[in-house]
Amino acid sequence: MTLTYLDCRQAIRQCWRVAMLIGCLALAAGCAVGVQTRYKVDSDTFGLGPNDLEQYGIGFLTPAAATGREADKQSLAHSFAEQLRAERPAVRVVPLPVILSAVNAADLDQQYKRMYRDYLETGILDGAVLRLVGAEGDVRYLAQLSLADFQQQSRGRFSLLGLRLFDTKQSNMRVFMQVWDSSAGAVAWEGSIEVNRAYDTAAEKPSPFLEAAEIAARRLYQELPAPARAD
């Protein structure tokens, strides 16, 4: 049997139709998997009352970050500040840029820098400088975040004719947070969280850092002392 040029073209078209159908079915199956999120949370309260944040407000200090993740510090602080506003709208939240501007305007930049460096070495925030920063930010409480780790990876889950149709994206984030009482120079609350996230996607972009940060903040804020809800 001799195949004509037209026969070959029809066969190729038929193969591509079958390939596209298989691809669509595989993509639909992948989308059905959805997002899988697991987390582990731990927290301790050392004097932070349920109404204290609403009454006195909270500002964000420059976060610490593991080596290689320094560029993520501002994004982490922004995500946590915005999420706290969403979770506790009655709390006056002063974000990191406002605190830094107030520190700079008050000529406290060198004291702030030394306090930050000492914290990285000792885990202690200088009480005298802390009081000044709190006063300039007009808040009693100051949040100190530490990004312990963030990793993301991608692995192919389905391919067709040598093309990867969609991947499984995975991310892991570990964050430690302390709430310092600037008037007392003491830790009022602290908590830590590890978030593991996985989902299937046809997009090439990696698992977003901000999505993991928002999940970590939202879940960690559930551990903060909060006013009782009216029935």
Phi and psi restraints in degrees (value plus and minus 20) as a CYANA .aco file:
   2 THR   PHI    -122.0   -82.0
   2 THR   PSI     106.5   146.5
   3 LEU   PHI    -108.6   -68.6
   3 LEU   PSI     112.1   152.1
   4 THR   PHI    -105.7   -65.7
   4 THR   PSI     149.8   189.8
   5 TYR   PHI     -80.4   -40.4
   5 TYR   PSI     -58.2   -18.2
   6 LEU   PHI     -86.6   -46.6
   6 LEU   PSI     -59.2   -19.2
   7 ASP   PHI     -82.3   -42.3
   7 ASP   PSI     -61.8   -21.8
   8 CYS   PHI     -83.1   -43.1
   8 CYS   PSI     -62.8   -22.8
   9 ARG   PHI     -83.4   -43.4
   9 ARG   PSI     -61.4   -21.4
  10 GLN   PHI     -85.3   -45.3
  10 GLN   PSI     -57.6   -17.6
  11 ALA   PHI     -86.1   -46.1
  11 ALA   PSI     -61.5   -21.5
  12 ILE   PHI     -83.9   -43.9
  12 ILE   PSI     -62.9   -22.9
  13 ARG   PHI     -81.0   -41.0
  13 ARG   PSI     -61.4   -21.4
  14 GLN   PHI     -84.0   -44.0
  14 GLN   PSI     -59.7   -19.7
  15 CYS   PHI     -83.1   -43.1
  15 CYS   PSI     -61.4   -21.4
  16 TRP   PHI     -87.7   -47.7
  16 TRP   PSI     -54.9   -14.9
  17 ARG   PHI     -83.5   -43.5
  17 ARG   PSI     -63.3   -23.3
  18 VAL   PHI     -84.5   -44.5
  18 VAL   PSI     -62.4   -22.4
  19 ALA   PHI     -82.3   -42.3
  19 ALA   PSI     -63.2   -23.2
  20 MET   PHI     -84.4   -44.4
  20 MET   PSI     -59.3   -19.3
  21 LEU   PHI     -83.2   -43.2
  21 LEU   PSI     -65.0   -25.0
  22 ILE   PHI     -83.0   -43.0
  22 ILE   PSI     -61.2   -21.2
  23 GLY   PHI     -82.0   -42.0
  23 GLY   PSI     -63.4   -23.4
  24 CYS   PHI     -84.4   -44.4
  24 CYS   PSI     -61.0   -21.0
  25 LEU   PHI     -84.6   -44.6
  25 LEU   PSI     -61.0   -21.0
  26 ALA   PHI     -85.7   -45.7
  26 ALA   PSI     -60.7   -20.7
  27 LEU   PHI     -84.9   -44.9
  27 LEU   PSI     -60.4   -20.4
  28 ALA   PHI     -83.8   -43.8
  28 ALA   PSI     -59.8   -19.8
  29 ALA   PHI     -85.1   -45.1
  29 ALA   PSI     -59.6   -19.6
  30 GLY   PHI     -85.0   -45.0
  30 GLY   PSI     -61.7   -21.7
  31 CYS   PHI     -83.8   -43.8
  31 CYS   PSI     -49.3    -9.3
  32 ALA   PHI     -90.1   -50.1
  32 ALA   PSI     -41.0    -1.0
  33 VAL   PHI     -85.1   -45.1
  33 VAL   PSI     -58.6   -18.6
  34 GLY   PHI      56.5    96.5
  34 GLY   PSI    -186.3  -146.3
  35 VAL   PHI    -121.6   -81.6
  35 VAL   PSI     114.7   154.7
  36 GLN   PHI    -132.9   -92.9
  36 GLN   PSI     102.3   142.3
  37 THR   PHI    -147.4  -107.4
  37 THR   PSI     109.2   149.2
  38 ARG   PHI    -147.6  -107.6
  38 ARG   PSI     126.9   166.9
  39 TYR   PHI    -169.3  -129.3
  39 TYR   PSI     137.2   177.2
  40 LYS   PHI    -150.0  -110.0
  40 LYS   PSI     106.6   146.6
  41 VAL   PHI    -143.6  -103.6
  41 VAL   PSI     124.3   164.3
  42 ASP   PHI    -164.4  -124.4
  42 ASP   PSI     121.7   161.7
  43 SER   PHI    -174.3  -134.3
  43 SER   PSI     138.7   178.7
  44 ASP   PHI    -163.4  -123.4
  44 ASP   PSI     122.4   162.4
  45 THR   PHI    -129.4   -89.4
  45 THR   PSI     112.5   152.5
  46 PHE   PHI    -142.7  -102.7
  46 PHE   PSI      10.3    50.3
  47 GLY   PHI     110.7   150.7
  47 GLY   PSI     -25.6    14.4
  48 LEU   PHI     -92.5   -52.5
  48 LEU   PSI      99.1   139.1
  49 GLY   PHI    -104.1   -64.1
  49 GLY   PSI     143.2   183.2
  50 PRO   PHI     -84.4   -44.4
  50 PRO   PSI     -43.2    -3.2
  51 ASN   PHI    -129.4   -89.4
  51 ASN   PSI     -17.1    22.9
  52 ASP   PHI     -85.8   -45.8
  52 ASP   PSI     -62.1   -22.1
  53 LEU   PHI     -86.3   -46.3
  53 LEU   PSI     -59.1   -19.1
  54 GLU   PHI     -85.2   -45.2
  54 GLU   PSI     -54.6   -14.6
  55 GLN   PHI    -101.6   -61.6
  55 GLN   PSI     -58.9   -18.9
  56 TYR   PHI    -133.1   -93.1
  56 TYR   PSI     -33.7     6.3
  57 GLY   PHI      58.3    98.3
  57 GLY   PSI     147.6   187.6
  58 ILE   PHI    -166.0  -126.0
  58 ILE   PSI     118.8   158.8
  59 GLY   PHI    -136.9   -96.9
  59 GLY   PSI     143.1   183.1
  60 PHE   PHI    -130.8   -90.8
  60 PHE   PSI     108.6   148.6
  61 LEU   PHI    -109.6   -69.6
  61 LEU   PSI     150.0   190.0
  62 THR   PHI     -83.3   -43.3
  62 THR   PSI     102.8   142.8
  63 PRO   PHI     -88.5   -48.5
  63 PRO   PSI     135.7   175.7
  64 ALA   PHI    -111.8   -71.8
  64 ALA   PSI     138.5   178.5
  65 ALA   PHI    -170.3  -130.3
  65 ALA   PSI     128.0   168.0
  66 ALA   PHI     -84.4   -44.4
  66 ALA   PSI     136.6   176.6
  67 THR   PHI     -75.9   -35.9
  67 THR   PSI     109.7   149.7
  68 GLY   PHI      76.6   116.6
  68 GLY   PSI     -32.7     7.3
  69 ARG   PHI    -134.4   -94.4
  69 ARG   PSI      -4.9    35.1
  70 GLU   PHI     -78.8   -38.8
  70 GLU   PSI     -54.2   -14.2
  71 ALA   PHI     -88.8   -48.8
  71 ALA   PSI     -33.1     6.9
  72 ASP   PHI    -111.4   -71.4
  72 ASP   PSI     -21.2    18.8
  73 LYS   PHI     -83.1   -43.1
  73 LYS   PSI     -66.9   -26.9
  74 GLN   PHI     -86.0   -46.0
  74 GLN   PSI     -59.7   -19.7
  75 SER   PHI     -83.6   -43.6
  75 SER   PSI     -59.0   -19.0
  76 LEU   PHI     -83.9   -43.9
  76 LEU   PSI     -67.3   -27.3
  77 ALA   PHI     -81.9   -41.9
  77 ALA   PSI     -61.6   -21.6
  78 HIS   PHI     -82.6   -42.6
  78 HIS   PSI     -66.5   -26.5
  79 SER   PHI     -81.4   -41.4
  79 SER   PSI     -63.6   -23.6
  80 PHE   PHI     -89.3   -49.3
  80 PHE   PSI     -56.6   -16.6
  81 ALA   PHI     -86.5   -46.5
  81 ALA   PSI     -66.1   -26.1
  82 GLU   PHI     -84.6   -44.6
  82 GLU   PSI     -59.1   -19.1
  83 GLN   PHI     -88.5   -48.5
  83 GLN   PSI     -55.4   -15.4
  84 LEU   PHI     -86.4   -46.4
  84 LEU   PSI     -58.4   -18.4
  85 ARG   PHI     -80.9   -40.9
  85 ARG   PSI     -59.5   -19.5
  86 ALA   PHI     -91.4   -51.4
  86 ALA   PSI     -60.0   -20.0
  87 GLU   PHI     -98.1   -58.1
  87 GLU   PSI     -55.1   -15.1
  88 ARG   PHI    -150.2  -110.2
  88 ARG   PSI      54.6    94.6
  89 PRO   PHI     -81.3   -41.3
  89 PRO   PSI     -40.2    -0.2
  90 ALA   PHI    -100.5   -60.5
  90 ALA   PSI     -29.8    10.2
  91 VAL   PHI    -107.2   -67.2
  91 VAL   PSI     112.2   152.2
  92 ARG   PHI    -101.6   -61.6
  92 ARG   PSI      91.4   131.4
  93 VAL   PHI    -124.4   -84.4
  93 VAL   PSI     103.8   143.8
  94 VAL   PHI    -125.6   -85.6
  94 VAL   PSI      91.3   131.3
  95 PRO   PHI     -91.9   -51.9
  95 PRO   PSI     147.4   187.4
  96 LEU   PHI     -75.0   -35.0
  96 LEU   PSI     -67.3   -27.3
  97 PRO   PHI     -78.7   -38.7
  97 PRO   PSI     -55.3   -15.3
  98 VAL   PHI     -89.9   -49.9
  98 VAL   PSI     -61.8   -21.8
  99 ILE   PHI     -82.4   -42.4
  99 ILE   PSI     -65.3   -25.3
 100 LEU   PHI     -83.3   -43.3
 100 LEU   PSI     -59.5   -19.5
 101 SER   PHI     -84.6   -44.6
 101 SER   PSI     -61.1   -21.1
 102 ALA   PHI     -85.6   -45.6
 102 ALA   PSI     -60.5   -20.5
 103 VAL   PHI     -82.3   -42.3
 103 VAL   PSI     -64.4   -24.4
 104 ASN   PHI     -87.1   -47.1
 104 ASN   PSI     -60.8   -20.8
 105 ALA   PHI     -85.3   -45.3
 105 ALA   PSI     -48.9    -8.9
 106 ALA   PHI    -111.1   -71.1
 106 ALA   PSI     -11.4    28.6
 107 ASP   PHI      38.5    78.5
 107 ASP   PSI      18.0    58.0
 108 LEU   PHI    -123.8   -83.8
 108 LEU   PSI      -7.3    32.7
 109 ASP   PHI     -81.6   -41.6
 109 ASP   PSI     -60.5   -20.5
 110 GLN   PHI     -90.4   -50.4
 110 GLN   PSI     -60.7   -20.7
 111 GLN   PHI     -84.4   -44.4
 111 GLN   PSI     -59.8   -19.8
 112 TYR   PHI     -84.3   -44.3
 112 TYR   PSI     -61.7   -21.7
 113 LYS   PHI     -82.5   -42.5
 113 LYS   PSI     -64.2   -24.2
 114 ARG   PHI     -85.0   -45.0
 114 ARG   PSI     -60.7   -20.7
 115 MET   PHI     -80.5   -40.5
 115 MET   PSI     -62.4   -22.4
 116 TYR   PHI     -85.4   -45.4
 116 TYR   PSI     -65.0   -25.0
 117 ARG   PHI     -83.7   -43.7
 117 ARG   PSI     -60.8   -20.8
 118 ASP   PHI     -83.4   -43.4
 118 ASP   PSI     -56.7   -16.7
 119 TYR   PHI     -83.3   -43.3
 119 TYR   PSI     -61.7   -21.7
 120 LEU   PHI     -82.0   -42.0
 120 LEU   PSI     -50.9   -10.9
 121 GLU   PHI    -108.8   -68.8
 121 GLU   PSI     -54.7   -14.7
 122 THR   PHI    -138.3   -98.3
 122 THR   PSI     -39.7     0.3
 123 GLY   PHI      59.4    99.4
 123 GLY   PSI      -8.9    31.1
 124 ILE   PHI    -133.4   -93.4
 124 ILE   PSI     115.1   155.1
 125 LEU   PHI    -120.3   -80.3
 125 LEU   PSI     106.6   146.6
 126 ASP   PHI     -77.0   -37.0
 126 ASP   PSI     102.8   142.8
 127 GLY   PHI     -83.1   -43.1
 127 GLY   PSI     -59.8   -19.8
 128 ALA   PHI     -85.9   -45.9
 128 ALA   PSI     -64.3   -24.3
 129 VAL   PHI     -88.6   -48.6
 129 VAL   PSI     -57.4   -17.4
 130 LEU   PHI     -80.0   -40.0
 130 LEU   PSI     -61.6   -21.6
 131 ARG   PHI     -84.1   -44.1
 131 ARG   PSI     -60.0   -20.0
 132 LEU   PHI     -85.1   -45.1
 132 LEU   PSI     -62.9   -22.9
 133 VAL   PHI     -84.7   -44.7
 133 VAL   PSI     -63.2   -23.2
 134 GLY   PHI     -81.7   -41.7
 134 GLY   PSI     -59.7   -19.7
 135 ALA   PHI     -86.6   -46.6
 135 ALA   PSI     -62.6   -22.6
 136 GLU   PHI     -87.9   -47.9
 136 GLU   PSI     -52.6   -12.6
 137 GLY   PHI    -106.0   -66.0
 137 GLY   PSI     -25.7    14.3
 138 ASP   PHI      38.3    78.3
 138 ASP   PSI      22.5    62.5
 139 VAL   PHI    -157.6  -117.6
 139 VAL   PSI     134.4   174.4
 140 ARG   PHI    -111.2   -71.2
 140 ARG   PSI     -55.0   -15.0
 141 TYR   PHI    -125.5   -85.5
 141 TYR   PSI     123.8   163.8
 142 LEU   PHI    -150.5  -110.5
 142 LEU   PSI     112.2   152.2
 143 ALA   PHI    -116.3   -76.3
 143 ALA   PSI     107.5   147.5
 144 GLN   PHI    -134.0   -94.0
 144 GLN   PSI      93.1   133.1
 145 LEU   PHI    -118.9   -78.9
 145 LEU   PSI     128.5   168.5
 146 SER   PHI    -154.2  -114.2
 146 SER   PSI      99.1   139.1
 147 LEU   PHI    -107.7   -67.7
 147 LEU   PSI      79.6   119.6
 148 ALA   PHI     -92.1   -52.1
 148 ALA   PSI     -55.6   -15.6
 149 ASP   PHI    -188.9  -148.9
 149 ASP   PSI     128.2   168.2
 150 PHE   PHI    -168.1  -128.1
 150 PHE   PSI     104.0   144.0
 151 GLN   PHI    -152.7  -112.7
 151 GLN   PSI     129.2   169.2
 152 GLN   PHI    -165.6  -125.6
 152 GLN   PSI     126.8   166.8
 153 GLN   PHI    -170.3  -130.3
 153 GLN   PSI     143.9   183.9
 154 SER   PHI    -158.2  -118.2
 154 SER   PSI     118.9   158.9
 155 ARG   PHI    -156.6  -116.6
 155 ARG   PSI     119.6   159.6
 156 GLY   PHI     -86.1   -46.1
 156 GLY   PSI     113.6   153.6
 157 ARG   PHI    -130.8   -90.8
 157 ARG   PSI     -47.9    -7.9
 158 PHE   PHI    -171.3  -131.3
 158 PHE   PSI     113.1   153.1
 159 SER   PHI    -154.9  -114.9
 159 SER   PSI     135.8   175.8
 160 LEU   PHI    -164.1  -124.1
 160 LEU   PSI     104.2   144.2
 161 LEU   PHI      34.6    74.6
 161 LEU   PSI      17.8    57.8
 162 GLY   PHI      64.1   104.1
 162 GLY   PSI     -22.5    17.5
 163 LEU   PHI    -125.5   -85.5
 163 LEU   PSI     112.9   152.9
 164 ARG   PHI    -101.5   -61.5
 164 ARG   PSI      98.3   138.3
 165 LEU   PHI    -101.7   -61.7
 165 LEU   PSI     -61.4   -21.4
 166 PHE   PHI    -176.8  -136.8
 166 PHE   PSI     137.3   177.3
 167 ASP   PHI    -138.5   -98.5
 167 ASP   PSI     144.0   184.0
 168 THR   PHI    -119.7   -79.7
 168 THR   PSI      96.6   136.6
 169 LYS   PHI    -114.0   -74.0
 169 LYS   PSI     116.6   156.6
 170 GLN   PHI    -152.0  -112.0
 170 GLN   PSI     122.0   162.0
 171 SER   PHI    -162.6  -122.6
 171 SER   PSI     130.4   170.4
 172 ASN   PHI    -157.3  -117.3
 172 ASN   PSI     109.0   149.0
 173 MET   PHI    -152.7  -112.7
 173 MET   PSI     117.3   157.3
 174 ARG   PHI    -146.1  -106.1
 174 ARG   PSI     104.8   144.8
 175 VAL   PHI    -150.3  -110.3
 175 VAL   PSI     118.3   158.3
 176 PHE   PHI    -138.1   -98.1
 176 PHE   PSI     116.0   156.0
 177 MET   PHI    -153.6  -113.6
 177 MET   PSI     115.0   155.0
 178 GLN   PHI    -142.3  -102.3
 178 GLN   PSI     121.8   161.8
 179 VAL   PHI    -129.6   -89.6
 179 VAL   PSI      94.8   134.8
 180 TRP   PHI    -118.7   -78.7
 180 TRP   PSI     119.2   159.2
 181 ASP   PHI    -107.4   -67.4
 181 ASP   PSI      86.8   126.8
 182 SER   PHI     -87.6   -47.6
 182 SER   PSI     -48.3    -8.3
 183 SER   PHI     -93.2   -53.2
 183 SER   PSI     -49.9    -9.9
 184 ALA   PHI    -122.7   -82.7
 184 ALA   PSI     -33.8     6.2
 185 GLY   PHI      45.5    85.5
 185 GLY   PSI      15.3    55.3
 186 ALA   PHI    -154.3  -114.3
 186 ALA   PSI     135.8   175.8
 187 VAL   PHI     -94.5   -54.5
 187 VAL   PSI     104.4   144.4
 188 ALA   PHI    -118.3   -78.3
 188 ALA   PSI     -44.9    -4.9
 189 TRP   PHI    -183.0  -143.0
 189 TRP   PSI     129.5   169.5
 190 GLU   PHI    -169.9  -129.9
 190 GLU   PSI     132.1   172.1
 191 GLY   PHI    -176.9  -136.9
 191 GLY   PSI     138.0   178.0
 192 SER   PHI    -156.7  -116.7
 192 SER   PSI     132.7   172.7
 193 ILE   PHI    -167.3  -127.3
 193 ILE   PSI     123.1   163.1
 194 GLU   PHI    -141.4  -101.4
 194 GLU   PSI     105.3   145.3
 195 VAL   PHI    -135.3   -95.3
 195 VAL   PSI     107.1   147.1
 196 ASN   PHI    -136.0   -96.0
 196 ASN   PSI     108.3   148.3
 197 ARG   PHI    -154.8  -114.8
 197 ARG   PSI     118.4   158.4
 198 ALA   PHI    -165.1  -125.1
 198 ALA   PSI     120.0   160.0
 199 TYR   PHI    -179.2  -139.2
 199 TYR   PSI     138.1   178.1
 200 ASP   PHI    -116.2   -76.2
 200 ASP   PSI     119.3   159.3
 201 THR   PHI    -173.5  -133.5
 201 THR   PSI     132.0   172.0
 202 ALA   PHI    -110.8   -70.8
 202 ALA   PSI     -27.3    12.7
 203 ALA   PHI     -97.3   -57.3
 203 ALA   PSI     135.1   175.1
 204 GLU   PHI    -108.3   -68.3
 204 GLU   PSI     -36.7     3.3
 205 LYS   PHI     -89.2   -49.2
 205 LYS   PSI     128.1   168.1
 206 PRO   PHI     -93.8   -53.8
 206 PRO   PSI     152.2   192.2
 207 SER   PHI     -79.2   -39.2
 207 SER   PSI     105.6   145.6
 208 PRO   PHI     -87.4   -47.4
 208 PRO   PSI     117.6   157.6
 209 PHE   PHI     -85.4   -45.4
 209 PHE   PSI     -62.8   -22.8
 210 LEU   PHI     -86.0   -46.0
 210 LEU   PSI     -55.2   -15.2
 211 GLU   PHI     -83.8   -43.8
 211 GLU   PSI     -62.9   -22.9
 212 ALA   PHI     -84.7   -44.7
 212 ALA   PSI     -59.5   -19.5
 213 ALA   PHI     -85.1   -45.1
 213 ALA   PSI     -61.0   -21.0
 214 GLU   PHI     -84.4   -44.4
 214 GLU   PSI     -60.7   -20.7
 215 ILE   PHI     -84.1   -44.1
 215 ILE   PSI     -64.4   -24.4
 216 ALA   PHI     -81.6   -41.6
 216 ALA   PSI     -64.9   -24.9
 217 ALA   PHI     -84.5   -44.5
 217 ALA   PSI     -67.3   -27.3
 218 ARG   PHI     -79.4   -39.4
 218 ARG   PSI     -64.5   -24.5
 219 ARG   PHI     -92.3   -52.3
 219 ARG   PSI     -58.3   -18.3
 220 LEU   PHI     -87.6   -47.6
 220 LEU   PSI     -54.8   -14.8
 221 TYR   PHI     -88.1   -48.1
 221 TYR   PSI     -39.4     0.6
 222 GLN   PHI     -87.3   -47.3
 222 GLN   PSI     -37.4     2.6
 223 GLU   PHI    -108.5   -68.5
 223 GLU   PSI     -35.6     4.4
 224 LEU   PHI     -87.5   -47.5
 224 LEU   PSI     121.1   161.1
 225 PRO   PHI     -77.6   -37.6
 225 PRO   PSI     115.6   155.6
 226 ALA   PHI    -159.3  -119.3
 226 ALA   PSI     133.8   173.8
 227 PRO   PHI     -80.1   -40.1
 227 PRO   PSI     128.2   168.2
 228 ALA   PHI     -86.6   -46.6
 228 ALA   PSI     120.1   160.1
 229 ARG   PHI    -100.1   -60.1
 229 ARG   PSI     119.2   159.2
 230 ALA   PHI     -95.7   -55.7
 230 ALA   PSI     112.4   152.4
